[in-house]
């Protein structure tokens, strides 16, 4: 297994465990923006150097347009 595949597998397993700290709802990983999105809280949590920063005061609020946008494919 290549290193890149290993990290992708870890991302998937980690995402299964992580929840929004505000709503306890699921998070969607936006690879391009390097953010974990909570649609229920309308927040985007940053991922810095591969580490999710799940602090409400570090998250940015999603715009109406972003909140309405369907999730991008993660593959």
PDB file of N, H, CA, C and O in Angstrom:
ATOM      1  N   UNK A   1       0.852  -1.178   0.000  1.00  0.00           N
ATOM      2  CA  UNK A   1       0.000   0.000   0.000  1.00  0.00           C
ATOM      3  C   UNK A   1       0.896   1.239   0.000  1.00  0.00           C
ATOM      4  O   UNK A   1       1.818   1.348   0.808  1.00  0.00           O
ATOM      5  N   UNK A   2       0.617   2.162  -0.906  1.00  0.00           N
ATOM      6  H   UNK A   2      -0.132   2.074  -1.562  1.00  0.00           H
ATOM      7  CA  UNK A   2       1.403   3.390  -0.988  1.00  0.00           C
ATOM      8  C   UNK A   2       1.010   4.331   0.148  1.00  0.00           C
ATOM      9  O   UNK A   2      -0.089   4.242   0.696  1.00  0.00           O
ATOM     10  N   UNK A   3       1.933   5.240   0.490  1.00  0.00           N
ATOM     11  H   UNK A   3       2.826   5.312   0.044  1.00  0.00           H
ATOM     12  CA  UNK A   3       1.688   6.184   1.587  1.00  0.00           C
ATOM     13  C   UNK A   3       0.427   7.005   1.345  1.00  0.00           C
ATOM     14  O   UNK A   3      -0.349   7.246   2.270  1.00  0.00           O
ATOM     15  N   UNK A   4       0.223   7.435   0.102  1.00  0.00           N
ATOM     16  H   UNK A   4       0.853   7.240  -0.649  1.00  0.00           H
ATOM     17  CA  UNK A   4      -0.949   8.256  -0.215  1.00  0.00           C
ATOM     18  C   UNK A   4      -2.237   7.478   0.070  1.00  0.00           C
ATOM     19  O   UNK A   4      -3.191   8.035   0.614  1.00  0.00           O
ATOM     20  N   UNK A   5      -2.265   6.184  -0.298  1.00  0.00           N
ATOM     21  H   UNK A   5      -1.490   5.732  -0.740  1.00  0.00           H
ATOM     22  CA  UNK A   5      -3.440   5.357  -0.050  1.00  0.00           C
ATOM     23  C   UNK A   5      -3.671   5.173   1.446  1.00  0.00           C
ATOM     24  O   UNK A   5      -4.812   5.167   1.907  1.00  0.00           O
ATOM     25  N   UNK A   6      -2.592   5.023   2.197  1.00  0.00           N
ATOM     26  H   UNK A   6      -1.664   5.028   1.823  1.00  0.00           H
ATOM     27  CA  UNK A   6      -2.692   4.858   3.642  1.00  0.00           C
ATOM     28  C   UNK A   6      -3.337   6.094   4.270  1.00  0.00           C
ATOM     29  O   UNK A   6      -4.207   5.977   5.134  1.00  0.00           O
ATOM     30  N   UNK A   7      -2.904   7.280   3.830  1.00  0.00           N
ATOM     31  H   UNK A   7      -2.198   7.375   3.129  1.00  0.00           H
ATOM     32  CA  UNK A   7      -3.480   8.518   4.368  1.00  0.00           C
ATOM     33  C   UNK A   7      -4.950   8.651   3.984  1.00  0.00           C
ATOM     34  O   UNK A   7      -5.756   9.122   4.786  1.00  0.00           O
ATOM     35  N   UNK A   8      -5.306   8.244   2.775  1.00  0.00           N
ATOM     36  H   UNK A   8      -4.651   7.861   2.124  1.00  0.00           H
ATOM     37  CA  UNK A   8      -6.704   8.313   2.349  1.00  0.00           C
ATOM     38  C   UNK A   8      -7.549   7.392   3.227  1.00  0.00           C
ATOM     39  O   UNK A   8      -8.654   7.757   3.627  1.00  0.00           O
ATOM     40  N   UNK A   9      -7.030   6.197   3.527  1.00  0.00           N
ATOM     41  H   UNK A   9      -6.132   5.900   3.202  1.00  0.00           H
ATOM     42  CA  UNK A   9      -7.735   5.255   4.379  1.00  0.00           C
ATOM     43  C   UNK A   9      -7.899   5.831   5.784  1.00  0.00           C
ATOM     44  O   UNK A   9      -8.968   5.721   6.385  1.00  0.00           O
ATOM     45  N   UNK A  10      -6.857   6.434   6.295  1.00  0.00           N
ATOM     46  H   UNK A  10      -5.988   6.524   5.807  1.00  0.00           H
ATOM     47  CA  UNK A  10      -6.934   7.047   7.624  1.00  0.00           C
ATOM     48  C   UNK A  10      -7.952   8.177   7.633  1.00  0.00           C
ATOM     49  O   UNK A  10      -8.702   8.327   8.598  1.00  0.00           O
ATOM     50  N   UNK A  11      -7.986   8.970   6.574  1.00  0.00           N
ATOM     51  H   UNK A  11      -7.377   8.849   5.790  1.00  0.00           H
ATOM     52  CA  UNK A  11      -8.962  10.058   6.497  1.00  0.00           C
ATOM     53  C   UNK A  11     -10.376   9.508   6.624  1.00  0.00           C
ATOM     54  O   UNK A  11     -11.192  10.046   7.372  1.00  0.00           O
ATOM     55  N   UNK A  12     -10.663   8.434   5.893  1.00  0.00           N
ATOM     56  H   UNK A  12     -10.000   7.997   5.286  1.00  0.00           H
ATOM     57  CA  UNK A  12     -11.994   7.843   5.905  1.00  0.00           C
ATOM     58  C   UNK A  12     -12.336   7.327   7.297  1.00  0.00           C
ATOM     59  O   UNK A  12     -13.434   7.565   7.800  1.00  0.00           O
ATOM     60  N   UNK A  13     -11.401   6.624   7.912  1.00  0.00           N
ATOM     61  H   UNK A  13     -10.510   6.430   7.503  1.00  0.00           H
ATOM     62  CA  UNK A  13     -11.655   6.083   9.254  1.00  0.00           C
ATOM     63  C   UNK A  13     -11.824   7.204  10.280  1.00  0.00           C
ATOM     64  O   UNK A  13     -12.684   7.126  11.158  1.00  0.00           O
ATOM     65  N   UNK A  14     -11.008   8.232  10.164  1.00  0.00           N
ATOM     66  H   UNK A  14     -10.310   8.294   9.452  1.00  0.00           H
ATOM     67  CA  UNK A  14     -11.102   9.354  11.090  1.00  0.00           C
ATOM     68  C   UNK A  14     -12.435  10.075  10.930  1.00  0.00           C
ATOM     69  O   UNK A  14     -13.063  10.448  11.921  1.00  0.00           O
ATOM     70  N   UNK A  15     -12.868  10.273   9.693  1.00  0.00           N
ATOM     71  H   UNK A  15     -12.358   9.971   8.887  1.00  0.00           H
ATOM     72  CA  UNK A  15     -14.139  10.955   9.438  1.00  0.00           C
ATOM     73  C   UNK A  15     -15.321  10.194  10.021  1.00  0.00           C
ATOM     74  O   UNK A  15     -16.315  10.797  10.425  1.00  0.00           O
ATOM     75  N   UNK A  16     -15.215   8.876  10.065  1.00  0.00           N
ATOM     76  H   UNK A  16     -14.408   8.385   9.737  1.00  0.00           H
ATOM     77  CA  UNK A  16     -16.295   8.075  10.642  1.00  0.00           C
ATOM     78  C   UNK A  16     -16.433   8.332  12.146  1.00  0.00           C
ATOM     79  O   UNK A  16     -17.512   8.157  12.713  1.00  0.00           O
ATOM     80  N   UNK A  17     -15.345   8.745  12.781  1.00  0.00           N
ATOM     81  H   UNK A  17     -14.469   8.888  12.320  1.00  0.00           H
ATOM     82  CA  UNK A  17     -15.346   8.964  14.229  1.00  0.00           C
ATOM     83  C   UNK A  17     -15.644  10.405  14.634  1.00  0.00           C
ATOM     84  O   UNK A  17     -16.209  10.651  15.699  1.00  0.00           O
ATOM     85  N   UNK A  18     -15.264  11.349  13.787  1.00  0.00           N
ATOM     86  H   UNK A  18     -14.805  11.149  12.922  1.00  0.00           H
ATOM     87  CA  UNK A  18     -15.403  12.767  14.132  1.00  0.00           C
ATOM     88  C   UNK A  18     -16.829  13.257  13.950  1.00  0.00           C
ATOM     89  O   UNK A  18     -17.523  12.852  13.017  1.00  0.00           O
ATOM     90  N   UNK A  19     -17.258  14.126  14.846  1.00  0.00           N
ATOM     91  H   UNK A  19     -16.695  14.454  15.604  1.00  0.00           H
ATOM     92  CA  UNK A  19     -18.562  14.786  14.729  1.00  0.00           C
ATOM     93  C   UNK A  19     -18.373  16.265  15.027  1.00  0.00           C
ATOM     94  O   UNK A  19     -17.369  16.669  15.614  1.00  0.00           O
ATOM     95  N   UNK A  20     -19.336  17.054  14.620  1.00  0.00           N
ATOM     96  H   UNK A  20     -20.151  16.725  14.143  1.00  0.00           H
ATOM     97  CA  UNK A  20     -19.318  18.481  14.922  1.00  0.00           C
ATOM     98  C   UNK A  20     -19.414  18.649  16.439  1.00  0.00           C
ATOM     99  O   UNK A  20     -20.308  18.072  17.059  1.00  0.00           O
ATOM    100  N   UNK A  21     -18.521  19.420  17.049  1.00  0.00           N
ATOM    101  H   UNK A  21     -17.795  19.889  16.546  1.00  0.00           H
ATOM    102  CA  UNK A  21     -18.586  19.605  18.499  1.00  0.00           C
ATOM    103  C   UNK A  21     -19.799  20.419  18.959  1.00  0.00           C
ATOM    104  O   UNK A  21     -20.157  20.385  20.136  1.00  0.00           O
ATOM    105  N   UNK A  22     -20.422  21.138  18.048  1.00  0.00           N
ATOM    106  H   UNK A  22     -20.131  21.165  17.091  1.00  0.00           H
ATOM    107  CA  UNK A  22     -21.591  21.959  18.402  1.00  0.00           C
ATOM    108  C   UNK A  22     -22.878  21.141  18.336  1.00  0.00           C
ATOM    109  O   UNK A  22     -23.672  21.145  19.277  1.00  0.00           O
ATOM    110  N   UNK A  23     -23.083  20.434  17.208  1.00  0.00           N
ATOM    111  H   UNK A  23     -22.439  20.430  16.443  1.00  0.00           H
ATOM    112  CA  UNK A  23     -24.344  19.718  16.992  1.00  0.00           C
ATOM    113  C   UNK A  23     -24.240  18.212  17.170  1.00  0.00           C
ATOM    114  O   UNK A  23     -25.255  17.522  17.263  1.00  0.00           O
ATOM    115  N   UNK A  24     -23.019  17.703  17.219  1.00  0.00           N
ATOM    116  H   UNK A  24     -22.194  18.264  17.144  1.00  0.00           H
ATOM    117  CA  UNK A  24     -22.750  16.253  17.259  1.00  0.00           C
ATOM    118  C   UNK A  24     -23.171  15.569  15.959  1.00  0.00           C
ATOM    119  O   UNK A  24     -23.304  14.346  15.911  1.00  0.00           O
ATOM    120  N   UNK A  25     -23.381  16.365  14.904  1.00  0.00           N
ATOM    121  H   UNK A  25     -23.274  17.359  14.944  1.00  0.00           H
ATOM    122  CA  UNK A  25     -23.743  15.836  13.595  1.00  0.00           C
ATOM    123  C   UNK A  25     -22.511  15.465  12.779  1.00  0.00           C
ATOM    124  O   UNK A  25     -21.383  15.720  13.202  1.00  0.00           O
ATOM    125  N   UNK A  26     -22.723  14.863  11.610  1.00  0.00           N
ATOM    126  H   UNK A  26     -23.639  14.656  11.266  1.00  0.00           H
ATOM    127  CA  UNK A  26     -21.610  14.427  10.764  1.00  0.00           C
ATOM    128  C   UNK A  26     -20.844  15.601  10.165  1.00  0.00           C
ATOM    129  O   UNK A  26     -21.361  16.712  10.045  1.00  0.00           O
ATOM    130  N   UNK A  27     -19.601  15.323   9.794  1.00  0.00           N
ATOM    131  H   UNK A  27     -19.181  14.420   9.891  1.00  0.00           H
ATOM    132  CA  UNK A  27     -18.741  16.305   9.138  1.00  0.00           C
ATOM    133  C   UNK A  27     -18.402  15.809   7.739  1.00  0.00           C
ATOM    134  O   UNK A  27     -18.236  14.609   7.521  1.00  0.00           O
ATOM    135  N   UNK A  28     -18.302  16.733   6.798  1.00  0.00           N
ATOM    136  H   UNK A  28     -18.438  17.708   6.976  1.00  0.00           H
ATOM    137  CA  UNK A  28     -17.938  16.426   5.413  1.00  0.00           C
ATOM    138  C   UNK A  28     -16.595  17.076   5.143  1.00  0.00           C
ATOM    139  O   UNK A  28     -16.421  18.272   5.378  1.00  0.00           O
ATOM    140  N   UNK A  29     -15.642  16.291   4.647  1.00  0.00           N
ATOM    141  H   UNK A  29     -15.784  15.319   4.456  1.00  0.00           H
ATOM    142  CA  UNK A  29     -14.306  16.821   4.382  1.00  0.00           C
ATOM    143  C   UNK A  29     -14.262  17.462   3.005  1.00  0.00           C
ATOM    144  O   UNK A  29     -14.565  16.814   2.003  1.00  0.00           O
ATOM    145  N   UNK A  30     -13.885  18.731   2.955  1.00  0.00           N
ATOM    146  H   UNK A  30     -13.638  19.257   3.769  1.00  0.00           H
ATOM    147  CA  UNK A  30     -13.659  19.456   1.702  1.00  0.00           C
ATOM    148  C   UNK A  30     -12.150  19.474   1.482  1.00  0.00           C
ATOM    149  O   UNK A  30     -11.438  20.284   2.076  1.00  0.00           O
ATOM    150  N   UNK A  31     -11.664  18.568   0.618  1.00  0.00           N
ATOM    151  H   UNK A  31     -12.243  17.910   0.136  1.00  0.00           H
ATOM    152  CA  UNK A  31     -10.220  18.437   0.386  1.00  0.00           C
ATOM    153  C   UNK A  31      -9.611  19.718  -0.165  1.00  0.00           C
ATOM    154  O   UNK A  31      -8.531  20.131   0.257  1.00  0.00           O
ATOM    155  N   UNK A  32     -10.300  20.338  -1.100  1.00  0.00           N
ATOM    156  H   UNK A  32     -11.177  20.002  -1.443  1.00  0.00           H
ATOM    157  CA  UNK A  32      -9.764  21.542  -1.744  1.00  0.00           C
ATOM    158  C   UNK A  32      -9.560  22.673  -0.734  1.00  0.00           C
ATOM    159  O   UNK A  32      -8.518  23.329  -0.729  1.00  0.00           O
ATOM    160  N   UNK A  33     -10.547  22.894   0.108  1.00  0.00           N
ATOM    161  H   UNK A  33     -11.393  22.361   0.104  1.00  0.00           H
ATOM    162  CA  UNK A  33     -10.472  23.977   1.094  1.00  0.00           C
ATOM    163  C   UNK A  33      -9.774  23.544   2.383  1.00  0.00           C
ATOM    164  O   UNK A  33      -9.452  24.380   3.228  1.00  0.00           O
ATOM    165  N   UNK A  34      -9.538  22.233   2.535  1.00  0.00           N
ATOM    166  H   UNK A  34      -9.799  21.554   1.849  1.00  0.00           H
ATOM    167  CA  UNK A  34      -8.953  21.690   3.768  1.00  0.00           C
ATOM    168  C   UNK A  34      -9.786  22.112   4.982  1.00  0.00           C
ATOM    169  O   UNK A  34      -9.290  22.709   5.937  1.00  0.00           O
ATOM    170  N   UNK A  35     -11.079  21.770   4.895  1.00  0.00           N
ATOM    171  H   UNK A  35     -11.482  21.285   4.119  1.00  0.00           H
ATOM    172  CA  UNK A  35     -12.019  22.093   5.966  1.00  0.00           C
ATOM    173  C   UNK A  35     -12.950  20.914   6.208  1.00  0.00           C
ATOM    174  O   UNK A  35     -13.236  20.133   5.300  1.00  0.00           O
ATOM    175  N   UNK A  36     -13.413  20.798   7.431  1.00  0.00           N
ATOM    176  H   UNK A  36     -13.180  21.432   8.169  1.00  0.00           H
ATOM    177  CA  UNK A  36     -14.468  19.862   7.783  1.00  0.00           C
ATOM    178  C   UNK A  36     -15.751  20.676   7.921  1.00  0.00           C
ATOM    179  O   UNK A  36     -15.830  21.604   8.726  1.00  0.00           O
ATOM    180  N   UNK A  37     -16.741  20.316   7.129  1.00  0.00           N
ATOM    181  H   UNK A  37     -16.676  19.562   6.476  1.00  0.00           H
ATOM    182  CA  UNK A  37     -17.980  21.084   7.043  1.00  0.00           C
ATOM    183  C   UNK A  37     -19.070  20.436   7.896  1.00  0.00           C
ATOM    184  O   UNK A  37     -19.327  19.236   7.796  1.00  0.00           O
ATOM    185  N   UNK A  38     -19.698  21.250   8.729  1.00  0.00           N
ATOM    186  H   UNK A  38     -19.489  22.224   8.810  1.00  0.00           H
ATOM    187  CA  UNK A  38     -20.881  20.836   9.476  1.00  0.00           C
ATOM    188  C   UNK A  38     -22.059  21.605   8.891  1.00  0.00           C
ATOM    189  O   UNK A  38     -22.226  22.796   9.152  1.00  0.00           O
ATOM    190  N   UNK A  39     -22.866  20.919   8.103  1.00  0.00           N
ATOM    191  H   UNK A  39     -22.731  19.951   7.891  1.00  0.00           H
ATOM    192  CA  UNK A  39     -24.022  21.587   7.491  1.00  0.00           C
ATOM    193  C   UNK A  39     -25.051  21.966   8.556  1.00  0.00           C
ATOM    194  O   UNK A  39     -25.698  23.008   8.452  1.00  0.00           O
ATOM    195  N   UNK A  40     -25.201  21.130   9.572  1.00  0.00           N
ATOM    196  H   UNK A  40     -24.675  20.284   9.657  1.00  0.00           H
ATOM    197  CA  UNK A  40     -26.208  21.413  10.602  1.00  0.00           C
ATOM    198  C   UNK A  40     -25.849  22.647  11.429  1.00  0.00           C
ATOM    199  O   UNK A  40     -26.738  23.386  11.853  1.00  0.00           O
ATOM    200  N   UNK A  41     -24.561  22.876  11.662  1.00  0.00           N
ATOM    201  H   UNK A  41     -23.838  22.275  11.318  1.00  0.00           H
ATOM    202  CA  UNK A  41     -24.124  24.061  12.416  1.00  0.00           C
ATOM    203  C   UNK A  41     -23.772  25.224  11.497  1.00  0.00           C
ATOM    204  O   UNK A  41     -23.564  26.346  11.958  1.00  0.00           O
ATOM    205  N   UNK A  42     -23.705  24.948  10.182  1.00  0.00           N
ATOM    206  H   UNK A  42     -23.874  24.036   9.808  1.00  0.00           H
ATOM    207  CA  UNK A  42     -23.304  25.950   9.184  1.00  0.00           C
ATOM    208  C   UNK A  42     -21.907  26.494   9.494  1.00  0.00           C
ATOM    209  O   UNK A  42     -21.651  27.695   9.408  1.00  0.00           O
ATOM    210  N   UNK A  43     -21.000  25.555   9.863  1.00  0.00           N
ATOM    211  H   UNK A  43     -21.207  24.579   9.933  1.00  0.00           H
ATOM    212  CA  UNK A  43     -19.625  25.915  10.200  1.00  0.00           C
ATOM    213  C   UNK A  43     -18.641  25.096   9.376  1.00  0.00           C
ATOM    214  O   UNK A  43     -18.927  23.967   8.976  1.00  0.00           O
ATOM    215  N   UNK A  44     -17.472  25.691   9.130  1.00  0.00           N
ATOM    216  H   UNK A  44     -17.239  26.608   9.455  1.00  0.00           H
ATOM    217  CA  UNK A  44     -16.369  25.013   8.447  1.00  0.00           C
ATOM    218  C   UNK A  44     -15.162  25.062   9.371  1.00  0.00           C
ATOM    219  O   UNK A  44     -14.630  26.132   9.665  1.00  0.00           O
ATOM    220  N   UNK A  45     -14.738  23.888   9.825  1.00  0.00           N
ATOM    221  H   UNK A  45     -15.171  23.018   9.586  1.00  0.00           H
ATOM    222  CA  UNK A  45     -13.591  23.780  10.727  1.00  0.00           C
ATOM    223  C   UNK A  45     -12.322  23.581   9.903  1.00  0.00           C
ATOM    224  O   UNK A  45     -12.313  22.750   8.995  1.00  0.00           O
ATOM    225  N   UNK A  46     -11.259  24.313  10.193  1.00  0.00           N
ATOM    226  H   UNK A  46     -11.266  24.988  10.931  1.00  0.00           H
ATOM    227  CA  UNK A  46     -10.029  24.169   9.413  1.00  0.00           C
ATOM    228  C   UNK A  46      -9.303  22.857   9.719  1.00  0.00           C
ATOM    229  O   UNK A  46      -9.401  22.306  10.815  1.00  0.00           O
ATOM    230  N   UNK A  47      -8.571  22.381   8.707  1.00  0.00           N
ATOM    231  H   UNK A  47      -8.491  22.829   7.817  1.00  0.00           H
ATOM    232  CA  UNK A  47      -7.665  21.249   8.883  1.00  0.00           C
ATOM    233  C   UNK A  47      -6.280  21.802   8.586  1.00  0.00           C
ATOM    234  O   UNK A  47      -5.995  22.206   7.458  1.00  0.00           O
ATOM    235  N   UNK A  48      -5.424  21.820   9.592  1.00  0.00           N
ATOM    236  H   UNK A  48      -5.655  21.492  10.508  1.00  0.00           H
ATOM    237  CA  UNK A  48      -4.083  22.395   9.444  1.00  0.00           C
ATOM    238  C   UNK A  48      -3.043  21.304   9.599  1.00  0.00           C
ATOM    239  O   UNK A  48      -3.002  20.608  10.614  1.00  0.00           O
ATOM    240  N   UNK A  49      -2.204  21.161   8.586  1.00  0.00           N
ATOM    241  H   UNK A  49      -2.237  21.727   7.762  1.00  0.00           H
ATOM    242  CA  UNK A  49      -1.163  20.122   8.592  1.00  0.00           C
ATOM    243  C   UNK A  49      -1.757  18.752   8.881  1.00  0.00           C
ATOM    244  O   UNK A  49      -1.157  17.937   9.582  1.00  0.00           O
ATOM    245  N   UNK A  50      -2.949  18.507   8.331  1.00  0.00           N
ATOM    246  H   UNK A  50      -3.436  19.169   7.761  1.00  0.00           H
ATOM    247  CA  UNK A  50      -3.605  17.217   8.497  1.00  0.00           C
ATOM    248  C   UNK A  50      -4.318  17.030   9.823  1.00  0.00           C
ATOM    249  O   UNK A  50      -4.832  15.946  10.099  1.00  0.00           O
ATOM    250  N   UNK A  51      -4.358  18.068  10.649  1.00  0.00           N
ATOM    251  H   UNK A  51      -3.940  18.949  10.424  1.00  0.00           H
ATOM    252  CA  UNK A  51      -4.986  17.968  11.970  1.00  0.00           C
ATOM    253  C   UNK A  51      -6.274  18.789  11.991  1.00  0.00           C
ATOM    254  O   UNK A  51      -6.233  20.001  11.783  1.00  0.00           O
ATOM    255  N   UNK A  52      -7.420  18.142  12.240  1.00  0.00           N
ATOM    256  H   UNK A  52      -7.453  17.157  12.409  1.00  0.00           H
ATOM    257  CA  UNK A  52      -8.679  18.882  12.325  1.00  0.00           C
ATOM    258  C   UNK A  52      -8.699  19.766  13.576  1.00  0.00           C
ATOM    259  O   UNK A  52      -8.401  19.308  14.679  1.00  0.00           O
ATOM    260  N   UNK A  53      -9.054  21.031  13.386  1.00  0.00           N
ATOM    261  H   UNK A  53      -9.296  21.403  12.490  1.00  0.00           H
ATOM    262  CA  UNK A  53      -9.169  21.977  14.499  1.00  0.00           C
ATOM    263  C   UNK A  53     -10.665  22.137  14.790  1.00  0.00           C
ATOM    264  O   UNK A  53     -11.340  22.972  14.188  1.00  0.00           O
ATOM    265  N   UNK A  54     -11.163  21.331  15.714  1.00  0.00           N
ATOM    266  H   UNK A  54     -10.614  20.652  16.202  1.00  0.00           H
ATOM    267  CA  UNK A  54     -12.598  21.292  15.988  1.00  0.00           C
ATOM    268  C   UNK A  54     -12.971  22.192  17.162  1.00  0.00           C
ATOM    269  O   UNK A  54     -13.561  21.752  18.149  1.00  0.00           O
ATOM    270  N   UNK A  55     -12.611  23.446  17.024  1.00  0.00           N
ATOM    271  H   UNK A  55     -12.132  23.803  16.223  1.00  0.00           H
ATOM    272  CA  UNK A  55     -12.948  24.456  18.022  1.00  0.00           C
ATOM    273  C   UNK A  55     -13.895  25.458  17.373  1.00  0.00           C
ATOM    274  O   UNK A  55     -13.611  25.984  16.297  1.00  0.00           O
ATOM    275  N   UNK A  56     -15.011  25.717  18.028  1.00  0.00           N
ATOM    276  H   UNK A  56     -15.241  25.290  18.903  1.00  0.00           H
ATOM    277  CA  UNK A  56     -16.021  26.604  17.448  1.00  0.00           C
ATOM    278  C   UNK A  56     -15.450  27.978  17.120  1.00  0.00           C
ATOM    279  O   UNK A  56     -15.795  28.556  16.090  1.00  0.00           O
ATOM    280  N   UNK A  57     -14.583  28.511  17.977  1.00  0.00           N
ATOM    281  H   UNK A  57     -14.302  28.041  18.814  1.00  0.00           H
ATOM    282  CA  UNK A  57     -14.040  29.848  17.723  1.00  0.00           C
ATOM    283  C   UNK A  57     -13.025  29.857  16.574  1.00  0.00           C
ATOM    284  O   UNK A  57     -12.667  30.932  16.093  1.00  0.00           O
ATOM    285  N   UNK A  58     -12.557  28.702  16.126  1.00  0.00           N
ATOM    286  H   UNK A  58     -12.847  27.829  16.517  1.00  0.00           H
ATOM    287  CA  UNK A  58     -11.645  28.615  14.976  1.00  0.00           C
ATOM    288  C   UNK A  58     -12.410  28.403  13.670  1.00  0.00           C
ATOM    289  O   UNK A  58     -11.855  28.598  12.589  1.00  0.00           O
ATOM    290  N   UNK A  59     -13.669  28.008  13.762  1.00  0.00           N
ATOM    291  H   UNK A  59     -14.120  27.849  14.641  1.00  0.00           H
ATOM    292  CA  UNK A  59     -14.473  27.711  12.575  1.00  0.00           C
ATOM    293  C   UNK A  59     -14.974  28.999  11.935  1.00  0.00           C
ATOM    294  O   UNK A  59     -15.137  30.026  12.594  1.00  0.00           O
ATOM    295  N   UNK A  60     -15.212  28.910  10.637  1.00  0.00           N
ATOM    296  H   UNK A  60     -15.080  28.076  10.102  1.00  0.00           H
ATOM    297  CA  UNK A  60     -15.833  30.041   9.943  1.00  0.00           C
ATOM    298  C   UNK A  60     -17.277  29.672   9.641  1.00  0.00           C
ATOM    299  O   UNK A  60     -17.606  28.500   9.455  1.00  0.00           O
ATOM    300  N   UNK A  61     -18.128  30.679   9.593  1.00  0.00           N
ATOM    301  H   UNK A  61     -17.861  31.630   9.744  1.00  0.00           H
ATOM    302  CA  UNK A  61     -19.538  30.466   9.291  1.00  0.00           C
ATOM    303  C   UNK A  61     -19.717  30.313   7.789  1.00  0.00           C
ATOM    304  O   UNK A  61     -19.159  31.084   7.008  1.00  0.00           O
ATOM    305  N   UNK A  62     -20.498  29.313   7.388  1.00  0.00           N
ATOM    306  H   UNK A  62     -20.951  28.687   8.023  1.00  0.00           H
ATOM    307  CA  UNK A  62     -20.786  29.109   5.971  1.00  0.00           C
ATOM    308  C   UNK A  62     -21.749  30.183   5.476  1.00  0.00           C
ATOM    309  O   UNK A  62     -22.684  30.569   6.177  1.00  0.00           O
ATOM    310  N   UNK A  63     -21.506  30.654   4.269  1.00  0.00           N
ATOM    311  H   UNK A  63     -20.745  30.340   3.700  1.00  0.00           H
ATOM    312  CA  UNK A  63     -22.440  31.592   3.646  1.00  0.00           C
ATOM    313  C   UNK A  63     -23.714  30.833   3.270  1.00  0.00           C
ATOM    314  O   UNK A  63     -23.722  29.602   3.265  1.00  0.00           O
ATOM    315  N   UNK A  64     -24.783  31.553   2.956  1.00  0.00           N
ATOM    316  H   UNK A  64     -24.777  32.553   2.960  1.00  0.00           H
ATOM    317  CA  UNK A  64     -26.029  30.914   2.523  1.00  0.00           C
ATOM    318  C   UNK A  64     -25.779  30.051   1.293  1.00  0.00           C
ATOM    319  O   UNK A  64     -26.317  28.949   1.181  1.00  0.00           O
ATOM    320  N   UNK A  65     -24.959  30.556   0.371  1.00  0.00           N
ATOM    321  H   UNK A  65     -24.522  31.450   0.462  1.00  0.00           H
ATOM    322  CA  UNK A  65     -24.641  29.820  -0.861  1.00  0.00           C
ATOM    323  C   UNK A  65     -23.896  28.519  -0.545  1.00  0.00           C
ATOM    324  O   UNK A  65     -24.218  27.466  -1.095  1.00  0.00           O
ATOM    325  N   UNK A  66     -22.901  28.598   0.342  1.00  0.00           N
ATOM    326  H   UNK A  66     -22.640  29.453   0.789  1.00  0.00           H
ATOM    327  CA  UNK A  66     -22.129  27.403   0.709  1.00  0.00           C
ATOM    328  C   UNK A  66     -23.002  26.377   1.425  1.00  0.00           C
ATOM    329  O   UNK A  66     -22.881  25.177   1.177  1.00  0.00           O
ATOM    330  N   UNK A  67     -23.867  26.838   2.297  1.00  0.00           N
ATOM    331  H   UNK A  67     -23.965  27.813   2.498  1.00  0.00           H
ATOM    332  CA  UNK A  67     -24.728  25.931   3.059  1.00  0.00           C
ATOM    333  C   UNK A  67     -25.713  25.204   2.150  1.00  0.00           C
ATOM    334  O   UNK A  67     -26.088  24.065   2.429  1.00  0.00           O
ATOM    335  N   UNK A  68     -26.133  25.852   1.071  1.00  0.00           N
ATOM    336  H   UNK A  68     -25.828  26.777   0.845  1.00  0.00           H
ATOM    337  CA  UNK A  68     -27.093  25.256   0.147  1.00  0.00           C
ATOM    338  C   UNK A  68     -26.437  24.352  -0.892  1.00  0.00           C
ATOM    339  O   UNK A  68     -27.112  23.536  -1.520  1.00  0.00           O
ATOM    340  N   UNK A  69     -25.134  24.491  -1.075  1.00  0.00           N
ATOM    341  H   UNK A  69     -24.585  25.153  -0.565  1.00  0.00           H
ATOM    342  CA  UNK A  69     -24.405  23.720  -2.086  1.00  0.00           C
ATOM    343  C   UNK A  69     -24.357  22.240  -1.704  1.00  0.00           C
ATOM    344  O   UNK A  69     -24.104  21.903  -0.547  1.00  0.00           O
ATOM    345  N   UNK A  70     -24.602  21.349  -2.687  1.00  0.00           N
ATOM    346  H   UNK A  70     -24.808  21.623  -3.627  1.00  0.00           H
ATOM    347  CA  UNK A  70     -24.486  19.918  -2.375  1.00  0.00           C
ATOM    348  C   UNK A  70     -23.036  19.553  -2.080  1.00  0.00           C
ATOM    349  O   UNK A  70     -22.122  20.191  -2.602  1.00  0.00           O
ATOM    350  N   UNK A  71     -22.813  18.539  -1.252  1.00  0.00           N
ATOM    351  H   UNK A  71     -23.556  18.021  -0.828  1.00  0.00           H
ATOM    352  CA  UNK A  71     -21.441  18.146  -0.926  1.00  0.00           C
ATOM    353  C   UNK A  71     -20.682  17.689  -2.162  1.00  0.00           C
ATOM    354  O   UNK A  71     -21.236  17.020  -3.035  1.00  0.00           O
ATOM    355  N   UNK A  72     -19.410  18.059  -2.224  1.00  0.00           N
ATOM    356  H   UNK A  72     -18.960  18.603  -1.515  1.00  0.00           H
ATOM    357  CA  UNK A  72     -18.550  17.631  -3.331  1.00  0.00           C
ATOM    358  C   UNK A  72     -18.147  16.184  -3.109  1.00  0.00           C
ATOM    359  O   UNK A  72     -18.052  15.733  -1.967  1.00  0.00           O
ATOM    360  N   UNK A  73     -17.904  15.440  -4.208  1.00  0.00           N
ATOM    361  H   UNK A  73     -17.980  15.805  -5.135  1.00  0.00           H
ATOM    362  CA  UNK A  73     -17.424  14.063  -4.046  1.00  0.00           C
ATOM    363  C   UNK A  73     -16.074  14.052  -3.343  1.00  0.00           C
ATOM    364  O   UNK A  73     -15.247  14.934  -3.576  1.00  0.00           O
ATOM    365  N   UNK A  74     -15.842  13.060  -2.484  1.00  0.00           N
ATOM    366  H   UNK A  74     -16.514  12.344  -2.295  1.00  0.00           H
ATOM    367  CA  UNK A  74     -14.598  12.995  -1.727  1.00  0.00           C
ATOM    368  C   UNK A  74     -13.542  12.140  -2.392  1.00  0.00           C
ATOM    369  O   UNK A  74     -12.398  12.137  -1.937  1.00  0.00           O
ATOM    370  N   UNK A  75     -13.864  11.426  -3.430  1.00  0.00           N
ATOM    371  H   UNK A  75     -14.793  11.428  -3.800  1.00  0.00           H
ATOM    372  CA  UNK A  75     -12.888  10.540  -4.088  1.00  0.00           C
ATOM    373  C   UNK A  75     -11.944  11.281  -4.982  1.00  0.00           C
ATOM    374  O   UNK A  75     -11.071  10.672  -5.599  1.00  0.00           O
TER     375      UNK A  75
END
